[in-house]
Amino acid sequence: MIGKISAPRGEHVEPLIRYLYGPGRREEHTDPHIVAGWRHPAELEPPLRADGRRDFRRLTGLLNQPHAAMGTWGFDRPVWHCSMRAAPEDKTLSDDEWAQIACDVMHRTGLAPYGEEDDAVRWVAIRHGDDHIHIVVMLARQDGRRPSTRNDRYRVRDACLAAERRYGLRSTAPGDRTAARQPSRAEAEKAARRGLEEAPRITLRRQVSTAAAAAGNEQEFFARLRQSGVLVRTRHSSRDPGQVTGYAVALPGDIAKGGDQVWYGGGKLAADLSLPKLRQRWPRPGAEDRFTAQERAAAWEHAVQTVDRASAHIRELLTGSDPGAAADAAQATSSTLHAAAAALGSRVLRQAADAYDRAARAPYGRIPPPTPAGDGLRRAARLLSAYGYITSDPSFRPLALIVRLAALAEAVADLRQTQQHAAQAASALRAAERLHASREFYAAPAPAGHLPAQPAAALADAGFPVPPRPVSAGPHATAPPPRTPPSPRPRPGQQPRRS
């Protein structure tokens, strides 16, 4: 069961009621009727006129009465609309079952708790298809108070899970706040008009994740974002102007209708990308974070060993009594994936890192305590990121890391499955599939004429970390392009560079 609250809210209820009783955009609305409401459905059903059309005047008048009585105290946008849909393979629910689901939604959101029908908001649930209903609410209580919609999306998710258990429907993921914020309809349509492959919110989330994985501290994080072409705005404390308390990012050219730059706070991109939570990833101030000569000279081999140890750590905890102790390693795996994708300039690995996104997060935005396995993965990510700016050696060494990363993603999938986090498990499995798909390219011999890898001595003498080079701020600007000349055949999944 999926429940979706429309945003922004509506100003007038009449157009929505007429649409729900109409034929639909593709004649998909059949037998529209009210199954539940603040009164008995039979009392609220719009009557038929002599010409066969519905008369909505009484229904809309009753819905509007409490809001009209509030005057200027009422909401400017009082129409709350939520659609509830069952999976295609689920059984067809009866009107009474849909009515129970709608009443449960109204109770859990606090808009119309059980026993307060005469004091709460006025609402109706309209069914015009076998697999879904629409709940229409006027946000004005009959006792003259303004209702609260706080956390309404999470309460609707709770009602969906309850309906799944009650009626044996297809099970979906809980509302544990691990999903990243998705672009709104307006953002998606704006990106399509500009010819972008994805909304700026998604591009920025990837670039922030990549910069956070590569950085060892706050200053380096902001420097990497700015030098990659992302606009950065920091927020300072009102008590201590020298203290940075947050940040926002934007893409050049992403302008609102009024001409202002569109900014996204880190916490609005994903729950784990706010500045306080990013600070928990980085080494403590004063902690030694320099790489040894051996680590710098054998970056890929060091990363492979680190990933192997992390996989073994997760597998060991799976068989023990505390699988939750592997949460830090699961989160740090995301950093390693983003860093490897940036170092190799690989679109396939970038897709794997994007697919893994939700698997990294603990429920309700919690940041797990650091562990040696997680710290090792984050350190390997910083090493790979620095290595990627020094050399673009397309030898066989990355293949071993990709194979190990696929095994690590599968271990995380098993971990999330054990924890009964279906959505995170599915994300980890999708990442593993993409990593396995990328093996074919890296297993092939390097094309003739490629630039030779720098000798180990040169890498060992290089100062780490190095400042990143500027890259384009377009939708794929997550890593500098590889410095190998173009081969006769393009790499799988790689787009040609634009001039």
VEXDREN-2710 file (C-alpha; in Angstrom, 1 decimal):
% VEXDREN-2710
k/r/px/py/pz
1/MET/0.0/0.0/0.0
2/ILE/1.4/3.4/-1.0
3/GLY/0.0/6.7/0.2
4/LYS/1.0/10.0/-1.5
5/ILE/0.2/13.4/-0.2
6/SER/-0.1/16.0/-2.9
7/ALA/2.1/19.1/-2.7
8/PRO/1.5/22.0/-2.6
9/ARG/-1.9/21.9/-1.1
10/GLY/-4.9/23.2/-3.0
11/GLU/-6.7/26.5/-2.6
12/HIS/-10.2/25.4/-3.6
13/VAL/-11.8/22.0/-3.1
14/GLU/-14.4/22.3/-6.0
15/PRO/-12.0/21.6/-8.9
16/LEU/-10.5/18.5/-7.2
17/ILE/-14.0/17.1/-6.4
18/ARG/-15.1/17.6/-10.0
19/TYR/-11.9/15.9/-11.3
20/LEU/-12.3/12.9/-9.0
21/TYR/-15.9/12.4/-10.2
22/GLY/-14.9/13.0/-13.8
23/PRO/-13.7/10.6/-16.5
24/GLY/-10.0/11.2/-15.8
25/ARG/-7.3/12.1/-18.2
26/ARG/-7.6/8.8/-20.1
27/GLU/-11.1/7.7/-19.2
28/GLU/-9.7/5.7/-16.3
29/HIS/-12.2/6.8/-13.7
30/THR/-15.0/4.3/-13.4
31/ASP/-18.0/4.4/-11.0
32/PRO/-16.8/7.3/-8.8
33/HIS/-18.4/7.3/-5.3
34/ILE/-17.7/8.2/-1.7
35/VAL/-16.7/5.3/0.5
36/ALA/-16.1/7.2/3.8
37/GLY/-16.2/10.7/5.2
38/TRP/-17.0/12.7/8.3
39/ARG/-20.6/11.6/7.9
40/HIS/-22.1/8.4/6.4
41/PRO/-21.2/8.2/2.7
42/ALA/-24.9/8.0/1.7
43/GLU/-25.5/11.5/3.2
44/LEU/-22.6/13.0/1.3
45/GLU/-22.9/11.4/-2.1
46/PRO/-23.6/14.1/-4.8
47/PRO/-27.0/13.6/-6.3
48/LEU/-27.7/13.2/-10.0
49/ARG/-29.4/16.0/-11.9
50/ALA/-32.0/15.5/-14.5
51/ASP/-29.4/15.7/-17.3
52/GLY/-27.4/12.9/-15.7
53/ARG/-24.6/15.1/-14.3
54/ARG/-23.6/15.3/-10.6
55/ASP/-24.7/18.2/-8.4
56/PHE/-21.7/19.0/-6.2
57/ARG/-23.0/22.2/-4.6
58/ARG/-24.2/20.6/-1.3
59/LEU/-21.0/18.5/-0.8
60/THR/-18.6/21.4/-1.5
61/GLY/-20.6/23.8/0.6
62/LEU/-20.5/21.5/3.6
63/LEU/-16.8/20.9/3.1
64/ASN/-16.1/24.7/2.9
65/GLN/-18.2/25.7/5.9
66/PRO/-15.6/25.4/8.7
67/HIS/-12.9/27.1/6.7
68/ALA/-15.2/30.0/5.7
69/ALA/-16.2/30.4/9.4
70/MET/-12.5/30.8/10.3
71/GLY/-12.1/33.8/8.0
72/THR/-8.6/35.2/7.8
73/TRP/-7.5/32.7/10.5
74/GLY/-7.8/29.8/8.0
75/PHE/-5.1/28.4/5.8
76/ASP/-4.5/30.1/2.4
77/ARG/-4.2/26.5/1.0
78/PRO/-6.6/24.4/3.0
79/VAL/-7.1/21.5/0.7
80/TRP/-5.2/18.4/1.8
81/HIS/-5.3/15.6/-0.7
82/CYS/-3.9/12.0/-0.2
83/SER/-4.1/9.1/-2.7
84/MET/-3.9/5.5/-1.4
85/ARG/-3.0/2.8/-3.9
86/ALA/-2.6/-1.0/-3.5
87/ALA/-0.2/-3.0/-5.6
88/PRO/-1.4/-4.5/-8.9
89/GLU/-1.1/-8.0/-7.7
90/ASP/-3.0/-7.4/-4.5
91/LYS/-6.6/-8.6/-4.0
92/THR/-9.4/-6.1/-4.8
93/LEU/-10.5/-4.5/-1.6
94/SER/-14.2/-3.8/-0.9
95/ASP/-15.7/-0.4/-0.2
96/ASP/-15.9/-1.2/3.5
97/GLU/-12.2/-2.2/3.6
98/TRP/-11.1/1.0/1.8
99/ALA/-13.3/3.0/4.2
100/GLN/-11.5/1.4/7.2
101/ILE/-8.1/2.4/5.6
102/ALA/-9.3/6.0/5.0
103/CYS/-10.6/6.3/8.6
104/ASP/-7.3/4.9/9.9
105/VAL/-5.3/7.5/7.9
106/MET/-7.5/10.3/9.4
107/HIS/-7.0/9.0/12.9
108/ARG/-3.2/8.4/12.7
109/THR/-2.6/11.9/11.2
110/GLY/-4.7/13.5/13.9
111/LEU/-6.9/15.3/11.3
112/ALA/-10.0/13.4/12.5
113/PRO/-9.3/11.1/15.5
114/TYR/-11.8/8.4/16.4
115/GLY/-14.5/9.9/18.6
116/GLU/-14.0/13.5/17.4
117/GLU/-16.1/13.4/14.2
118/ASP/-18.2/16.4/15.2
119/ASP/-15.2/18.6/16.2
120/ALA/-12.5/17.5/13.7
121/VAL/-12.0/18.4/10.0
122/ARG/-14.5/17.6/7.3
123/TRP/-13.3/15.0/4.7
124/VAL/-14.4/12.4/2.1
125/ALA/-12.7/9.4/0.6
126/ILE/-13.6/8.9/-3.1
127/ARG/-13.1/5.7/-5.0
128/HIS/-13.1/5.6/-8.8
129/GLY/-11.0/2.6/-9.4
130/ASP/-10.5/-0.9/-8.1
131/ASP/-7.0/-0.3/-6.6
132/HIS/-7.0/3.2/-5.1
133/ILE/-9.0/5.9/-3.3
134/HIS/-8.5/9.7/-2.9
135/ILE/-8.9/11.3/0.5
136/VAL/-9.9/15.0/0.3
137/VAL/-9.7/17.1/3.5
138/MET/-10.5/20.7/4.3
139/LEU/-7.9/21.8/6.9
140/ALA/-10.3/23.6/9.2
141/ARG/-11.7/21.9/12.3
142/GLN/-15.4/22.2/13.1
143/ASP/-14.6/23.5/16.6
144/GLY/-12.8/26.5/15.1
145/ARG/-9.2/25.4/15.5
146/ARG/-6.5/24.9/12.9
147/PRO/-5.4/21.3/12.5
148/SER/-1.8/20.3/12.5
149/THR/-0.2/18.4/9.6
150/ARG/3.1/17.8/11.3
151/ASN/4.7/14.5/10.2
152/ASP/1.6/13.6/8.2
153/ARG/3.6/11.7/5.6
154/TYR/5.1/9.4/8.3
155/ARG/1.6/8.8/9.8
156/VAL/0.2/8.0/6.4
157/ARG/3.1/5.5/5.9
158/ASP/2.2/3.9/9.3
159/ALA/-1.5/3.5/8.1
160/CYS/-0.2/1.9/4.9
161/LEU/1.8/-0.7/6.8
162/ALA/-1.1/-1.4/9.1
163/ALA/-3.4/-2.0/6.1
164/GLU/-0.8/-4.4/4.6
165/ARG/-0.8/-6.5/7.7
166/ARG/-4.6/-6.4/8.2
167/TYR/-5.5/-7.4/4.6
168/GLY/-2.5/-9.4/3.6
169/LEU/-1.3/-7.0/1.0
170/ARG/2.2/-6.7/-0.6
171/SER/4.7/-5.6/2.1
172/THR/6.5/-2.3/1.5
173/ALA/9.3/-0.5/3.4
174/PRO/8.6/1.2/6.7
175/GLY/8.7/5.0/7.0
176/ASP/12.1/4.9/8.7
177/ARG/13.4/8.1/7.0
178/THR/16.2/6.4/5.1
179/ALA/15.0/7.4/1.7
180/ALA/16.6/10.5/0.2
181/ARG/14.3/13.4/-0.7
182/GLN/13.1/13.0/-4.2
183/PRO/12.6/15.9/-6.7
184/SER/9.2/17.4/-6.7
185/ARG/7.1/17.4/-9.8
186/ALA/8.0/21.0/-10.5
187/GLU/11.7/20.2/-10.2
188/ALA/11.4/17.3/-12.6
189/GLU/9.5/19.3/-15.2
190/LYS/11.9/22.2/-14.9
191/ALA/14.9/19.8/-15.5
192/ALA/13.2/18.4/-18.5
193/ARG/12.6/21.9/-20.0
194/ARG/16.3/22.6/-19.5
195/GLY/17.3/19.4/-21.2
196/LEU/18.9/17.9/-18.1
197/GLU/19.0/14.2/-17.5
198/GLU/18.2/14.5/-13.9
199/ALA/16.9/17.2/-11.4
200/PRO/19.6/19.4/-9.8
201/ARG/18.7/17.9/-6.4
202/ILE/20.0/14.5/-7.5
203/THR/23.1/16.0/-9.1
204/LEU/23.9/18.0/-6.0
205/ARG/23.3/15.0/-3.7
206/ARG/25.8/13.0/-5.6
207/GLN/28.4/15.8/-5.7
208/VAL/28.0/16.5/-2.0
209/SER/28.4/12.7/-1.2
210/THR/31.5/12.5/-3.4
211/ALA/33.1/15.6/-1.8
212/ALA/32.3/14.3/1.7
213/ALA/33.9/11.0/0.9
214/ALA/37.1/12.6/-0.4
215/ALA/37.5/15.2/2.3
216/GLY/39.2/14.8/5.6
217/ASN/37.8/17.9/7.2
218/GLU/35.2/20.6/6.8
219/GLN/37.5/23.1/5.0
220/GLU/38.5/20.5/2.4
221/PHE/34.9/19.5/1.9
222/PHE/33.8/23.1/1.0
223/ALA/36.9/23.5/-1.1
224/ARG/36.2/20.4/-3.1
225/LEU/32.6/21.5/-3.7
226/ARG/33.5/24.9/-4.9
227/GLN/36.3/23.7/-7.2
228/SER/33.9/21.1/-8.7
229/GLY/31.7/24.0/-9.9
230/VAL/29.1/23.8/-7.1
231/LEU/28.0/27.1/-5.5
232/VAL/28.3/26.9/-1.7
233/ARG/26.7/29.1/0.9
234/THR/27.6/28.7/4.6
235/ARG/25.4/29.6/7.6
236/HIS/27.1/31.0/10.6
237/SER/26.1/31.1/14.3
238/SER/24.3/34.2/15.5
239/ARG/26.2/34.0/18.8
240/ASP/29.6/33.2/17.3
241/PRO/29.9/34.5/13.8
242/GLY/33.1/32.5/13.2
243/GLN/31.3/29.2/13.8
244/VAL/29.8/27.5/10.7
245/THR/26.5/25.8/11.6
246/GLY/25.3/24.7/8.2
247/TYR/25.6/25.0/4.5
248/ALA/23.6/25.1/1.2
249/VAL/24.6/24.2/-2.3
250/ALA/23.3/25.2/-5.8
251/LEU/24.1/24.5/-9.4
252/PRO/25.0/27.5/-11.6
253/GLY/22.1/28.3/-13.9
254/ASP/19.4/26.8/-11.6
255/ILE/17.3/29.9/-11.2
256/ALA/13.8/30.2/-9.8
257/LYS/11.0/32.0/-11.6
258/GLY/11.8/35.2/-9.9
259/GLY/15.4/35.1/-10.9
260/ASP/16.9/34.0/-7.5
261/GLN/19.4/31.1/-7.2
262/VAL/17.8/27.8/-6.0
263/TRP/19.6/26.6/-2.9
264/TYR/19.4/23.2/-1.2
265/GLY/20.5/22.7/2.4
266/GLY/22.5/19.5/3.0
267/GLY/19.9/18.0/5.3
268/LYS/17.3/18.6/2.5
269/LEU/19.3/16.5/0.1
270/ALA/19.5/13.6/2.4
271/ALA/19.3/13.0/6.2
272/ASP/22.9/12.1/6.5
273/LEU/24.3/15.1/4.6
274/SER/23.7/17.8/7.1
275/LEU/26.9/19.5/8.4
276/PRO/26.7/18.1/12.0
277/LYS/26.3/14.5/10.6
278/LEU/29.1/15.0/8.0
279/ARG/31.4/16.1/10.8
280/GLN/30.9/12.8/12.5
281/ARG/32.4/11.0/9.4
282/TRP/35.7/13.0/9.4
283/PRO/38.7/12.4/11.6
284/ARG/38.6/14.2/14.9
285/PRO/40.5/17.6/14.8
286/GLY/44.2/16.9/15.5
287/ALA/44.0/13.3/14.6
288/GLU/46.7/12.0/12.2
289/ASP/45.3/11.4/8.8
290/ARG/48.3/11.3/6.5
291/PHE/48.9/8.3/4.3
292/THR/52.1/6.3/4.5
293/ALA/54.3/5.9/1.5
294/GLN/53.2/2.2/1.2
295/GLU/49.6/3.2/1.2
296/ARG/50.1/5.9/-1.4
297/ALA/52.1/3.6/-3.7
298/ALA/49.6/0.8/-3.6
299/ALA/46.3/2.6/-3.3
300/TRP/44.2/0.0/-5.1
301/GLU/45.7/-2.9/-3.2
302/HIS/45.3/-1.1/0.1
303/ALA/41.6/-0.4/-0.7
304/VAL/41.0/-4.0/-1.7
305/GLN/42.4/-5.3/1.6
306/THR/40.3/-2.7/3.5
307/VAL/37.1/-3.7/1.6
308/ASP/37.9/-7.4/2.3
309/ARG/38.2/-6.8/6.0
310/ALA/34.9/-4.8/6.1
311/SER/33.1/-7.7/4.3
312/ALA/34.5/-10.2/6.7
313/HIS/33.5/-7.9/9.6
314/ILE/29.9/-7.6/8.4
315/ARG/29.6/-11.4/7.8
316/GLU/31.0/-12.1/11.2
317/LEU/28.4/-9.9/12.9
318/LEU/25.6/-11.4/10.8
319/THR/26.2/-14.8/12.5
320/GLY/26.5/-13.2/15.9
321/SER/24.0/-11.5/18.2
322/ASP/24.5/-7.9/17.2
323/PRO/24.2/-7.2/13.5
324/GLY/23.5/-3.6/14.3
325/ALA/27.2/-3.2/15.1
326/ALA/27.8/-3.3/11.3
327/ALA/25.8/-0.2/10.6
328/ASP/29.0/2.0/10.5
329/ALA/30.6/-0.2/7.9
330/ALA/27.4/-0.2/5.8
331/GLN/27.4/3.6/5.9
332/ALA/31.1/4.0/5.1
333/THR/30.7/1.7/2.1
334/SER/28.9/4.5/0.3
335/SER/31.9/6.7/0.7
336/THR/34.2/4.1/-0.9
337/LEU/31.8/3.6/-3.8
338/HIS/31.6/7.3/-4.5
339/ALA/35.4/7.7/-4.3
340/ALA/36.0/4.7/-6.6
341/ALA/33.6/6.0/-9.1
342/ALA/35.2/9.5/-9.1
343/ALA/38.8/8.0/-9.3
344/LEU/37.9/5.9/-12.3
345/GLY/35.6/8.4/-13.9
346/SER/33.2/5.5/-14.4
347/ARG/29.5/6.2/-15.1
348/VAL/28.6/2.6/-14.2
349/LEU/30.3/2.8/-10.8
350/ARG/28.6/6.2/-10.3
351/GLN/25.3/4.4/-10.9
352/ALA/26.2/1.7/-8.4
353/ALA/27.0/4.4/-5.8
354/ASP/23.7/6.1/-6.5
355/ALA/21.8/2.8/-6.3
356/TYR/23.5/2.0/-2.9
357/ASP/22.4/5.4/-1.5
358/ARG/19.6/4.2/0.8
359/ALA/21.4/1.1/2.0
360/ALA/23.9/3.3/3.8
361/ARG/21.5/5.1/6.1
362/ALA/20.4/4.0/9.5
363/PRO/16.7/4.5/10.4
364/TYR/15.5/7.9/11.5
365/GLY/18.7/9.7/10.5
366/ARG/20.8/8.1/13.3
367/ILE/24.6/8.2/12.8
368/PRO/26.1/4.9/14.1
369/PRO/29.1/5.0/16.4
370/PRO/32.4/4.7/14.5
371/THR/34.1/1.3/14.2
372/PRO/37.5/0.3/12.9
373/ALA/35.9/-1.3/9.8
374/GLY/34.0/1.9/9.0
375/ASP/37.0/4.2/9.6
376/GLY/39.1/2.0/7.4
377/LEU/36.6/2.3/4.5
378/ARG/36.4/6.1/4.9
379/ARG/40.2/6.3/4.9
380/ALA/40.4/4.1/1.8
381/ALA/37.9/6.5/0.1
382/ARG/40.1/9.5/0.8
383/LEU/43.1/7.6/-0.5
384/LEU/41.3/6.6/-3.7
385/SER/40.1/10.1/-4.2
386/ALA/43.6/11.6/-3.9
387/TYR/44.9/8.8/-6.1
388/GLY/42.4/9.6/-8.8
389/TYR/43.8/13.1/-9.2
390/ILE/47.3/11.9/-9.6
391/THR/47.0/9.0/-12.2
392/SER/44.4/7.4/-14.4
393/ASP/46.0/4.1/-14.8
394/PRO/43.5/1.8/-16.6
395/SER/45.3/-1.4/-15.6
396/PHE/43.8/-4.5/-14.1
397/ARG/44.2/-3.3/-10.5
398/PRO/40.7/-1.6/-10.3
399/LEU/39.1/-4.9/-11.3
400/ALA/40.0/-6.6/-8.0
401/LEU/38.5/-3.6/-6.1
402/ILE/35.3/-3.7/-8.1
403/VAL/34.9/-7.5/-7.4
404/ARG/35.4/-6.9/-3.6
405/LEU/33.0/-3.9/-3.6
406/ALA/30.3/-6.1/-5.2
407/ALA/30.9/-8.7/-2.4
408/LEU/30.7/-5.9/0.2
409/ALA/27.4/-4.6/-1.2
410/GLU/26.0/-8.2/-1.1
411/ALA/27.1/-8.5/2.5
412/VAL/25.3/-5.2/3.4
413/ALA/22.2/-6.5/1.5
414/ASP/22.2/-9.6/3.8
415/LEU/22.7/-7.4/6.8
416/ARG/19.7/-5.2/5.9
417/GLN/17.6/-8.3/5.1
418/THR/18.5/-9.7/8.5
419/GLN/17.4/-6.4/10.1
420/GLN/14.1/-6.6/8.0
421/HIS/15.0/-3.3/6.2
422/ALA/13.7/-4.4/2.8
423/ALA/14.3/-1.0/1.0
424/GLN/17.9/-0.8/2.1
425/ALA/18.5/-4.5/1.2
426/ALA/17.1/-3.8/-2.3
427/SER/19.4/-0.8/-2.7
428/ALA/22.5/-2.8/-1.8
429/LEU/21.5/-5.6/-4.2
430/ARG/21.0/-3.1/-7.1
431/ALA/24.5/-1.7/-6.4
432/ALA/26.0/-5.2/-6.4
433/GLU/24.3/-5.9/-9.8
434/ARG/25.8/-2.8/-11.3
435/LEU/29.2/-3.5/-9.9
436/HIS/29.1/-7.0/-11.4
437/ALA/28.0/-5.5/-14.7
438/SER/31.1/-3.2/-14.7
439/ARG/33.5/-6.1/-14.4
440/GLU/33.3/-6.8/-18.1
441/PHE/34.9/-3.5/-19.1
442/TYR/37.7/-3.5/-16.5
443/ALA/38.5/-7.2/-17.3
444/ALA/39.2/-6.2/-20.9
445/PRO/42.8/-5.3/-21.9
446/ALA/43.6/-1.6/-21.8
447/PRO/43.3/0.1/-25.3
448/ALA/46.5/0.6/-27.2
449/GLY/48.2/4.0/-26.8
450/HIS/47.0/4.7/-23.2
451/LEU/49.1/6.9/-21.0
452/PRO/51.4/4.8/-18.8
453/ALA/50.8/4.7/-15.1
454/GLN/53.1/6.8/-13.0
455/PRO/55.7/4.8/-11.2
456/ALA/55.1/3.8/-7.5
457/ALA/57.9/6.1/-6.4
458/ALA/56.3/9.1/-8.0
459/LEU/53.0/8.3/-6.3
460/ALA/54.7/7.7/-2.9
461/ASP/56.4/11.1/-3.1
462/ALA/53.2/13.0/-4.1
463/GLY/51.7/15.1/-1.3
464/PHE/48.3/13.8/-0.3
465/PRO/45.6/15.0/-0.4
466/VAL/45.9/17.2/-3.5
467/PRO/43.5/20.0/-4.4
468/PRO/40.8/18.8/-6.8
469/ARG/40.7/20.2/-10.4
470/PRO/37.6/22.1/-11.5
471/VAL/35.0/20.1/-13.4
472/SER/31.8/21.0/-15.2
473/ALA/28.7/21.6/-13.0
474/GLY/26.5/19.6/-15.4
475/PRO/24.4/16.6/-14.4
476/HIS/27.4/14.2/-14.6
477/ALA/30.0/16.5/-12.9
478/THR/30.9/14.2/-10.0
479/ALA/34.5/13.5/-10.9
480/PRO/37.2/14.8/-13.2
481/PRO/37.3/13.0/-16.6
482/PRO/40.0/10.4/-17.1
483/ARG/43.1/11.5/-18.9
484/THR/43.3/8.6/-21.3
485/PRO/42.9/9.5/-25.0
486/PRO/39.6/8.4/-26.6
487/SER/39.7/4.7/-27.6
488/PRO/38.1/3.5/-30.9
489/ARG/35.2/2.1/-29.0
490/PRO/33.4/4.0/-26.2
491/ARG/33.3/2.5/-22.8
492/PRO/30.0/0.8/-21.8
493/GLY/27.7/3.4/-20.2
494/GLN/30.0/6.3/-21.0
495/GLN/28.7/9.3/-22.9
496/PRO/30.9/11.2/-25.3
497/ARG/32.4/14.4/-24.0
498/ARG/30.8/17.6/-25.2
499/SER/32.9/20.4/-26.7
END
